[in-house]
Amino acid sequence: MAGHSTRARIARNAGALYVVQLVSFLVPIFEIPILARALGPALYGQILFCQALALTASLLVEYGFNINAAQQTALARERPGELNCLFSQVLLAKILLAAPLAGLLLAAWALGLLDAYLGSAALLGFVLAYFLAFGFSPMWYFQGRERMARPALLDVVLRLCGLGVLAVLIRAPGDFLLALPILAIPPLLNTALTLGWCRLEVGPVRWDFQGACRQIREGFHFFVYRSASNLALSAIPVFLGLSAGKQAVGEFAPPEKLIKGMTSLAMPFLSAVFPVFVRRLEAGGETVSFRAPLAVLAAIAALALAGTALAILVGPWVLDAMLGAGFDGALAIYFVLIVLAPLRILNQSIAMVLLIPAGRSKPVSYVISACSVLGVACGTGLSLSYGGLGMAAGLAGVEAVLLVVMVGMAAALVRRHAVRVGDAQ
């Protein structure tokens, strides 16, 4: 009965997350023909640069709590007092992390250091709104409690409403400033409503400064893992814009969004099974079995390869249907980035299904961090000469190296466990 309950809970939460992930994939895809055709590659590239800047900054505030705090929530989900303390500590920790970042952004804007991309107060407000919306999202709480269905429905409704308004109102380059609040309000509203929802469930927030500092200190390696794993697909438009200009960002973004959607398709399932494998593998010992996580990884690998083959066939048609004139380099970029999809899916899966639940979060975080920084550096260097195509090549090459390292770490973990079990017998 317990096993059936666990499987039902996984299926329910994975289903809810897949609905969100599907909408999260489709909404940006449908945004491409609306914004790209109405605004052109340069103005569209400017919006993408601003979004990427905000999302990159939000990673410093999110700080890996989507893994670390979700893990703590999963272990304390039946203890309301601990959940209240945890929510209060994480919220204050995010405020402590966000305040200096917002101050730095405001100072840079006031000094004119960001005039090339944030030349108006409207653009600055857009970046700040995106930054707060994604940095303060409390989805970690619902993930840890394995109750994702209703928050997922709220997210879906808000995203679809925003897309509908965007399709009706954005028609020409003159609508550029109007597009900014339409893009920013849905995620900002979603974060505000879900924070209020959490407050109703856990009770009054208690400002525990020492606890917040402890969360920041103890969660550092989760931060390194979380920020690094998202850096390659969140911050790339920033680096590409600085190295090759807004036109290169506009050409890189459509294929990048398609690939990003593919790589994110595994995350709902991984998020749903993560708390389960945490409880099964964290304690270690002779009774731990790696059969289930290895079977899950094999299934994910097969599906990732099949999905990549399908994407190679249909991707060019999709790009052609979405884009107008001025995006000549998009198809070549797509065929390089397509290699990134199965590699990133497998690296995410090995981390969340096996290594992190088994207590290897710290080495995983630093390995992924090093490879992410290397990938960004290689891609940025190549983009100086080859634009978006160079960025794609640098990212894909380093991701392949990371997969070799991750497979080696997983094999070493399984081998050490087998030796311990053999010695015990």
MOQUIDA-V333694 format. One record per run of one state. SS is the DSSP state (h for helix, s for strand, l for the rest). FROM is the first residue (numbers start at 1). LEN is the number of residues. Records with the same first field share a line. If there is no record, write none. Layout:
SS=FROM-LEN, FROM-LEN
//
This chain:
l=1-1, 63-2, 76-4, 111-10, 136-3, 145-4, 170-3, 203-6, 219-1, 235-1, 245-1, 265-2, 282-9, 323-7, 356-5, 425-1
h=2-61, 65-11, 80-31, 121-15, 139-6, 149-21, 173-30, 209-10, 220-15, 236-9, 246-19, 267-15, 291-32, 330-26, 361-64
//
